């Protein structure tokens, strides 16, 4: 004879109610994540088509040109005519205009401008990183939630309810893992692009700051 602990049925019923009440929100979020994954791929393709291929040779040439420039106006022309991103040009010109500042203040400005660029890219990657981590988790939740009632229905001989539960479980698993995989791919590619962007910008800023010290 199984002894029932007082209050255990209430706790079990409460857990079951909470679990089943999460099914609709989980499915809604999975649909949102699936749409987001499609839009993220579209955004990645759009970003790739507008992306400039900045070679190490170009950065090396710019560093030499900045170092050998004879005046701030010449440096400004070099920066404006360089085949780099417009946002990188904006940062470099801001630093160039800070020639009236002390060396420490100029370096502080450069550091802050780089941080702004890093934060801008971090916010873009954060969205896909969230889907990467939460997508598979929601997929697992969507798998487990309908299986409880489905197995209970099987005990009563209701095979149709179990079949429907399995369909929902498989669909949510596929969508959750698929959205997470797409988001991971987008984050991985963008992170590599942004690291290259920031590395090039950092090298150019160091060269410019060194020139302004002279």
C-alpha distance (Angstrom), angle and dihedral (degrees) to the residues before:
residue distance angle dihedral
X1 . . .
X2 3.85 . .
X3 3.78 114.5 .
X4 3.80 114.1 -140.8
X5 3.78 114.8 -142.8
X6 3.81 110.7 -131.0
X7 3.78 110.6 -101.2
X8 3.82 93.9 11.2
X9 3.80 92.3 110.4
X10 3.79 90.6 53.4
X11 3.80 91.5 50.1
X12 3.79 92.1 46.3
X13 3.79 91.7 48.7
X14 3.80 90.4 48.2
X15 3.82 92.2 51.3
X16 3.78 90.8 47.8
X17 3.80 91.7 49.7
X18 3.81 91.6 49.4
X19 3.80 91.4 46.9
X20 3.80 94.6 49.7
X21 3.81 92.3 44.5
X22 3.81 88.8 59.6
X23 3.79 94.6 58.6
X24 3.81 97.4 83.5
X25 3.85 94.8 44.7
X26 3.81 89.9 48.2
X27 3.80 91.7 51.8
X28 3.82 91.2 46.5
X29 3.81 91.9 51.8
X30 3.80 91.2 46.8
X31 3.80 90.3 54.0
X32 3.82 89.4 49.3
X33 3.81 90.9 49.1
X34 3.82 90.9 49.1
X35 3.81 91.1 52.9
X36 3.80 90.1 44.8
X37 3.83 90.8 52.0
X38 3.81 90.9 53.8
X39 3.81 91.3 48.2
X40 3.81 90.5 46.5
X41 3.81 91.2 55.5
X42 3.80 89.5 48.9
X43 3.80 90.8 49.5
X44 3.81 91.0 48.8
X45 3.81 91.6 52.3
X46 3.81 90.7 47.5
X47 3.80 90.9 49.0
X48 3.80 91.0 48.5
X49 3.81 93.2 53.1
X50 3.82 91.8 51.3
X51 3.80 94.5 41.1
X52 3.79 118.8 115.2
X53 3.78 118.3 -136.5
X54 3.79 104.0 -133.2
X55 3.78 109.1 -170.5
X56 3.83 124.6 -153.7
X57 3.81 87.7 -116.7
X58 3.81 90.6 59.3
X59 3.81 92.1 51.0
X60 3.80 90.0 47.5
X61 3.81 90.8 50.7
X62 3.82 91.7 49.3
X63 3.79 91.9 50.2
X64 3.80 90.8 52.4
X65 3.81 91.3 45.9
X66 3.80 92.9 50.5
X67 3.81 92.5 46.0
X68 3.81 92.8 49.8
X69 3.81 96.3 43.3
X70 3.79 115.6 121.3
X71 3.83 100.2 -150.5
X72 3.82 142.0 15.5
X73 3.81 90.2 -108.9
X74 3.79 90.0 56.4
X75 3.80 90.5 49.7
X76 3.80 89.2 50.8
X77 3.80 90.7 52.8
X78 3.80 90.6 48.8
X79 3.79 91.2 52.0
X80 3.82 94.2 46.0
X81 3.81 92.8 49.8
X82 3.80 94.6 44.1
X83 3.82 118.1 112.9
X84 3.79 94.3 -124.3
X85 3.80 133.0 110.9
X86 3.80 117.4 -65.1
X87 3.81 90.2 -127.3
X88 3.82 89.3 57.1
X89 3.79 90.0 50.9
X90 3.81 90.4 51.6
X91 3.81 91.6 53.4
X92 3.81 93.6 46.9
X93 3.81 93.5 48.2
X94 3.82 90.9 49.5
X95 3.79 89.2 55.0
X96 3.80 91.0 45.2
X97 3.81 90.2 54.4
X98 3.81 90.0 53.6
X99 3.80 92.3 73.1
X100 3.82 89.5 118.3
X101 3.82 90.9 63.0
X102 3.77 125.1 89.1
X103 3.80 118.8 -98.6
X104 3.80 92.8 -103.6
X105 3.80 93.5 47.5
X106 3.79 90.9 48.1
X107 3.79 91.1 51.5
X108 3.81 90.3 47.9
X109 3.80 89.6 52.5
X110 3.80 91.5 49.3
X111 3.79 91.3 49.3
X112 3.79 91.7 50.6
X113 3.81 92.8 48.3
X114 3.80 90.4 52.3
X115 3.80 89.6 49.3
X116 3.81 89.8 53.5
X117 3.80 90.0 54.1
X118 3.81 91.6 46.9
X119 3.81 92.1 50.0
X120 3.80 91.2 49.1
X121 3.80 91.3 55.0
X122 3.80 93.5 41.2
X123 3.80 90.8 57.8
X124 3.80 90.6 53.1
X125 3.79 93.0 50.3
X126 3.81 94.4 42.8
X127 3.81 92.5 68.9
X128 3.78 94.3 56.1
X129 3.81 91.1 40.1
X130 3.82 89.2 57.8
X131 3.81 91.2 53.0
X132 3.81 89.8 46.3
X133 3.80 91.6 57.6
X134 3.79 102.6 32.5
X135 3.83 99.9 36.9
X136 3.83 96.7 71.3
X137 3.82 90.2 40.8
X138 3.79 91.8 55.5
X139 3.80 88.7 44.9
X140 3.80 89.6 56.1
X141 3.80 91.1 47.4
X142 3.79 89.9 49.7
X143 3.80 88.0 52.3
X144 3.78 97.4 50.4
X145 3.82 101.3 38.8
X146 3.84 98.4 65.7
X147 3.81 93.5 38.9
X148 3.82 92.8 72.3
X149 3.81 96.3 61.5
X150 3.81 89.3 36.6
X151 3.79 93.6 57.5
X152 3.79 90.5 43.3
X153 3.80 89.1 53.4
X154 3.79 90.1 50.0
X155 3.78 88.9 58.1
X156 3.78 87.6 57.3
X157 3.80 91.9 47.5
X158 3.82 95.1 -106.8
X159 3.80 100.6 139.7
X160 3.83 95.1 167.9
X161 3.80 92.4 62.1
X162 3.81 90.3 50.0
X163 3.83 90.9 48.9
X164 3.80 91.6 51.7
X165 3.80 90.6 47.6
X166 3.81 91.4 52.0
X167 3.81 91.4 49.5
X168 3.82 91.2 52.7
X169 3.81 90.3 45.4
X170 3.80 93.6 52.4
X171 3.80 94.0 43.6
X172 3.80 93.9 51.8
X173 3.81 91.2 46.5
X174 3.80 92.6 52.2
X175 3.81 93.7 46.1
X176 3.81 93.7 46.0
X177 3.80 95.4 48.4
X178 3.81 92.3 40.4
X179 3.81 93.8 51.8
X180 3.80 90.8 46.0
X181 3.82 92.2 49.8
X182 3.80 93.1 49.6
X183 3.80 91.9 46.7
X184 3.82 90.7 48.8
X185 3.81 90.9 52.3
X186 3.82 92.1 48.9
X187 3.81 92.2 47.7
X188 3.80 91.9 47.9
X189 3.81 94.3 51.6
X190 3.80 94.9 42.8
X191 3.78 92.6 47.0
X192 3.82 89.9 55.7
X193 3.81 91.5 48.4
X194 3.79 93.7 48.2
X195 3.80 93.5 46.4
X196 3.81 89.1 54.0
X197 3.81 90.4 47.4
X198 3.80 93.1 50.7
X199 3.80 93.0 43.8
X200 3.81 91.5 54.2
X201 3.80 91.7 45.0
X202 3.79 91.7 49.4
X203 3.81 91.6 51.8
X204 3.80 92.5 49.2
X205 3.81 92.3 47.1
X206 3.81 91.5 51.2
X207 3.78 90.2 50.9
X208 3.80 91.9 48.4
X209 3.81 93.6 47.4
X210 3.79 90.4 49.6
X211 3.82 90.1 51.5
X212 3.82 92.3 49.0
X213 3.80 90.6 53.8
X214 3.81 90.5 63.9
